[in-house]
Amino acid sequence: MTTNTEFKAWRVEEQNGEYVGAEKTLSTSDLPDGEVLIRVSHSSLNYKDALSASGNKGVTRSFPHTPGIDAAGEVVDSATGTPSNGSPVIVTGYDLGMNTDGGFGEYIRVPAAWCVPMPAGWNARTAMIYGTAGLTAGLCVQKLLTMGAKPEQGKVAVSGASGAVGTVAVELLAKLGFDVVAISGKADHADDLKALGAKEVVGRETLAEEKKPLVKPAFANAVDTVGGGPLAELLKQIQPGGSVSCCGLVAGPSLQTTVLPFILRGVNLLGVDSVEIPLADKEAVWKKFAGEWACPKTEAAARDIGRKDLDGALKAFLKGESSGKIVLDHSR
């Protein structure tokens, strides 16, 4: 492949039992074997990146490591010819940023099968405004639509609505004509969520633990980004025949519920994976966001940071203090 090139990366190392991230100078010869070398201009911050940066061995097994499960940039050297040299691409999911050095470095080397062509009309920054979070939100909404969700059925809830996935889901559902109820523990973000199109903004107490196995239906359908107890409570509040797209676990991976929402109301719990799905499925959602699903308010509200800002931004994720979309711009 190409001549070795030095580049900057935000590298996490174990130091005296703690995991510390800092900017380092690396060489493309340090990158893993792969078919495509990409010069990364932008990445996107995700909860999984915060876990990796904190030394979570369920995400990243060995260190030093460069997180960043999202990357967008230009192909520098392609061993397969597809994608071709000079072409703009998006890489999200698979093993990127987990055990393969990711988008928090200015270069990545990955299999050709991980690369999606940049949709027409997009650039790397726009792609990373959406990133894995936007892709996940799009897949959640797509699953609801596939199950027959329609605006006239009633309100649609979005839990964790202030987060990176939730904000995109709120704007997209509102754009498609749904009456969106944004559920968020961040009362100071209510105006922002209404600006994205939410008809109502309610607090986490809406999903507070209720001992009854079923309660009065409040929502026709829902997107759940938090998992755990809130998801169990959300299932109790779905109308007969309604669906919940589930994609997150910030409230915990365990789901303690009964079968009653499923066998008495016919509720559908839809799992959403944005990591290992076929490349064609990712490309289809990217094209929609570049077209009829465009979320201009999300795009306008995105924040750009440089590598020096990563530590604080990732720690905010772990504290539940992060909101909206954050883009890493390697030129900053």
C-alpha positions, 0 to 999 in steps of 0.5 A, a space after each residue: 500500500 502507500 508510503 508510510 505517513 505520519 498523522 495525529 490520533 487521539 489515543 487511549 492508553 492504560 496508565 497505572 490502572 486508569 485509561 487516559 486519552 491524548 493526542 499522539 503522532 502515529 504512522 500509517 504503518 501502525 494501522 491494522 492490515 486492510 484493503 482501503 486506507 482512508 484519510 479521515 476528515 471528520 468523525 462523530 461522537 457516540 456513547 460507545 466511543 465514551 465506553 471505549 475511552 474509559 477502558 470498557 473491555 466489553 467494547 475494546 479488548 486491548 490498549 493503546 487504542 484509537 476510538 471512533 466508531 464513525 469516520 468519513 473521508 477520502 480513499 487514499 489507497 485501495 488494494 481492490 480498486 473499489 472504492 477507488 482512490 480519491 472517492 469520498 466514503 463513510 465507514 460506520 459500525 463493524 469493528 471500527 473504533 472498537 478493536 480496529 483503530 477508528 475515526 479519532 485518528 486522521 487515517 484508518 485502514 479497513 476492509 473494502 466491505 466496510 465502505 459506503 460511497 458518500 451520497 450525492 450532495 453530502 460532504 464528510 461533515 454532513 455525513 458525520 452529523 448523522 453518523 451511527 446515531 443518525 443511522 440508528 435513528 433512521 433504522 428505528 423509524 424505518 422499522 416502525 414504518 415497515 410495521 405499518 406505523 402511521 401518524 393517524 394512529 396516535 402519538 409516538 414516543 421517543 425516549 432519551 430524546 435529548 441524546 444523539 439518536 433521540 434528537 434525529 428520531 424526533 425531527 425525522 418522525 415530526 417531518 413524516 407527520 407524526 405527533 412526537 412526545 419527547 421523553 427526556 430527563 433534561 428539562 432545559 432541553 425542552 425548547 430545543 426538542 420542540 424546535 425539532 418538531 416535538 409536540 410535547 416534552 415530558 420528563 423521565 417520570 413518564 417512565 417511572 416504575 409502575 407495579 402494574 403489568 399494564 397501564 392505560 395506553 398513551 402511545 401508538 408507537 415508540 423509539 426507545 434509546 435507553 433500554 432497562 427499566 424505562 423500556 419495560 415501562 414504555 411497553 406497558 403504555 403502547 396501544 394494541 398492535 403498536 411497536 417499539 423500536 429498541 436500540 440503546 442501553 444507557 439505562 441498563 441491558 436488562 429488561 424485566 417485564 411480563 409477556 402481557 403487553 405482547 399477548 394481551 395487546 399484541 405489542 411488537 418489540 423491534 430490535 435495531 442493529 446498526 453495526 453488523 447489518 448489510 452495507 446495502 441497508 446502511 447505504 439505503 438509509 444514508 441516501 434517504 437522509 441525503 434526500 427526503 429524510 434530511 433533518 436540517 434542524 439537526 444539521 444546523 444545531 450540530 457542534 464541531 470540536 477538535 481532538 483536544 476537546 474529546 476528553 471532556 466531551 466523552 466524559 459528558 456522555 458517561 455522565 448523561 450530560 451530552 446532548 445533540 450531535 457532536 462532530 470531530 473535525 480533524 482540521 480544528 
